[in-house]
Amino acid sequence: MLRWYQAIAIGEVTLDNAPSAVAFDGESIWVAHAGGRQLSKVRPADGTALGTFDIGAAAADPSSLVFDGANLWVATQQGDVRQIRTRDGALVATYPLGGNAVSLAFDGTSIWIAAPTQNAVLQLRTTNGAIMGSLTLPSGASPAGLAFDGENIWITHAGLDTVSKIQATDGTDRGTFQVRENPRGVAFDGTNVWVVNQKGNNVTKLLAKDGTIMGTYAVGKGPVGVAFDGNNVWVTNQADNTVSKLRASDGAPLGTFGVGTAPAGLAFDGANIWVANSGANTLSKR
């Protein structure tokens, strides 16, 4: 196994309160702290901390982040999503959902929200926070991850070992596909959809146009997060404190790198991959 010693040399930012989710807004890296109600803003060039921002009411427990081209959206375990102005980290608005939110996706117009306590996926209008629709999933689905492929929203069903494809414009069901054990994170590489199977210690690659399985590839233990860097797919392995790098074209393993304790969310900034290490209270740059 390759050790990621160079992460410290090129940038490892010390944070606090269990950093878990990461997003890039075109200029800065944003980190959600699962153990608090704050977000951190980091300069990608050198890892300089640019500020820590309160996102509102106590015990917000942010769980996911997405950038819509203008604002940052934060999903919380307290049953709402919060809109944050990236310029200064100010809370713009809070929109109640009636249930917890664990992941987000942006389709160019709307924010999609996985809400496992409701066993549903919600669609929220970015202009005013109105709920445009609610998609009820099969019993026991427990939605976990979301991704947009340019036309469709992909939803991982952690409780059913499946992933579903929903047309973003009208919610039309485009199919449900079997993957492996306890699918969590999901990402789109321009042609294929990658699904992380937490209990299977692997990742499944599906052709986005029809859901054909192109392969299933071993990664580390307890994988949860996934991101695409333009050429390769990166996966955080929470149980063994590593990230795996796979070549997107054929799934070939390109390395396994040690990071901090309990890596969770990750994001690509156009040059580097950033990993939130929730157990170490650090942010690693690759």
N, C-alpha and C positions, 0 to 999 in steps of 0.2 A: 504494500500500500504506500502511495506517495504521501508524505506529510506536508501540510500546508504551512511550512515555517515562514515562507516569504509573505504571508498575510500580515504579520506584525510589521515587517519592514515597509510594506507599501501602504499599510493603513489598517489598524484595528482600533475602532473607537469604543471607549468605555462608556456605557450608558447605565441605566438602572431600571428597576421595575419590569423585568422580564420582557425585553424587546421581542416581538413576535412576527409582525407583518411589516413589509417593506414596499415602497412605491417610489417611482421616479417621475418628477413633474417636468422634465426637460431641462431643468437647471439644478435641482437639488434632490437629494435622497430624503425620504420621509420614513420614519419608523414609528410604529404603534407599540405602546407598552401595555401588554396584557395585564400587568400587575398594578396598573394605576389608571389615571385619566388624562395622560399626557401623550403628546407626539413630540418627537425630536426631528430637527431639520439638520442635515449634514451636507457640507460641500463635497461633491464627488472628487474633485481634483486632489485634495489632500486629507480628507476625512475630518476637517475642522467642524466642530459643532457650532451651528449657527443659531441655535436656540431651542428651548423646550417650551411647549405651548399647552395650556390647559384646554381641554375640549368641552368643558361644561360641567354638568352635574356630577357629584361624587359617585365613585364606583361605576364609572362608565364601562370599564373593561373593554377597550377596543380590540377587535379581533381580525379586522381586514381593512385594507386600504385600496382605493382606486382613484386615478386621476382622469378627469373628463376633458382635459384641454384648457380648462379655466380654473376649476376648483378641485380640491381633494375631498373625497367622500370616505367616511369612517363608519364601519359597521361595529355595533357594540353588543355585548351579551345582555345588556339591559333592555333590549327591545326597541332600538331606534337606530337611525343613521344620522350622521352629522356632517354638515357641509362646512368645509374649512377654506378660508382664503389663503392661497399659497404665498402671497406677497408678504404677509405679516403673521400668519398663523391664527388669525381671528376667527372665532366661531360665527359663521353666517346664519345658520339655522339648524334646528333639530327636528327631525320628522319621526314621530312614533310609528311603530309597526305592529305592536300587539304581540310580539314574540321575539326571541333572540335572533340575531343575525350573525352568521359565521363567515360568509364570503360574499364578494362583490364582483361584478363585471360591468363594463361600459360598452354599449353597442353603437356609439356615435350620437345617440339621442337620449337614451334612457339608461338608468342604473338598474341592474338586476341584482336581487338579493336572495341568498339562500337562507331560509328561516326554518331550521329543523324542528323547533317546538311546534310549528304550525304544519310541518311536513309539506311545505310549499315553497315556491319561488315567486317573489314579488317583482313587479316592474314599476319603477318610480320615475316620474318626469323630472328632469334636471332643472327645469325653469322654475318650478314652484313646489316640488316635493310631493305632488299628488300621486297616489297609487293608481296606476293606469290599468293594472290587472294583477290577478293572483292565480297562479297555476298550482292546483292541488295535485300532489304526486301520489303514486301507489302507496298503500299502507306499508309502513315500515321503511320507506325509502331513505329517510334521514339525509337530506341533501347536504353535501359537504363542500364541493368545489364548483366553480363556474368559469367558463371561458367563452369568448366570442370569436367566431371564425370568419367574420366579415358578412355573414348572412344569418348564422344560427348561434344560439346559445347552447353550450354543452353543460350538462349537470351530472355530477357524480352522485350516485346513490350509495352512501356508505353502508346502509343496512341491507341492500339487495345485491351487492356486487355487480352493479350495472352502471351504465352511463347513458343518458338520453340526450336527444338532439331536438331542439325546439326552434322553429322559425321565429326570428326576433320581431318581425313586423306584425305578426298576428297570432303568435303562440301556437301555430300548427305543429302537431306532433310529427316529427320526421323519423322517428325510430328510437328503439331502446336496444342497447348492445351489451352483451355479457362481457365483463372483464375479469379481474381476479378479486382477491379477498380485501374487503374494506377499502374501496377506492376513495381517495381524498383529493389531492390537488390535480388540476388539469390545465394544460397549456396548448396553444395552437402554434404550429411552426410555418404556416403559410400553405401547407398542403395536408398535413396530418395533425391529429389530436393525440396528445400524450396524457395518459392517466396513471397516476401514482397509486399503487396498491399497497397500502400500509402493512397489512398482515401477510401479504405474499412476498414482501421484500423485492418487489419488481415494479416495472413500469410497462404499460401496454400502449402500443402505437396503433392508432386506427386511421384509416383513410377518411378524411373529413367528408368527402362527397357521398359516401354510402355506408360508412361504419365498418368496412372490411378490416379485420385485424391483420396488421402487417408484421406483427411480431410482439413478443413479450421478452423483456430484458432484465436480467438481475441487476440490482443495485445494492445498497447497504441495508442495515436493519432499521425497520420502522420508518420508511420514507413517508414524508408528508407534503412537501412543497416541490414545485417544479417551475422552471422558467426556460425560455428559449433566447439564445443570444445572437441569432441570425445564422448560425451554423451548427451549434451544438445545444443539447438539452442538459440542464443541470437539475439535480434532485437533492434535496436535503434529507439526510438519514438521521432521524432524531434519536434513535436508540443506540447508535454507535458514534455519534458526534462527528459525522463526515458529510461531505457532499460528493456526489458522483457526477461525472461528465461523460455524456454519450454523444457520439456523432449522429446527428439527426437523420442523415441520409440512409443509414443502415443499422443504427443502434449499437455500433461498435463501442466498447468501453475505452475511454481515453484517459481515465485516471480516477482515483478516489483520494480525496484530500481531507485531512483532519482539520476541523474548525473548533469552535467553542462548544460548550455543553448544550445539548438539546437544540440544535439548529432547527429553525421553523420556516419562516417566510424568506423569500429571496426575490431580487429584482435585478434587471439588466439596465445599465445607464447609457448604453451605446458603446462602451469601452470595457467596462468591468461588471462582474457579478458581485452583488452585495448580499450577505447572509446575516440574518438576525439570529443570534445565539441566545435563546430565552433563558437557559440555565446559567449562562456565564455573564449575562448582562453586558454583552459586547456585540459589535457589528463588524464583520470581517469583509474585506475587499479582496477580490481575486482579479 
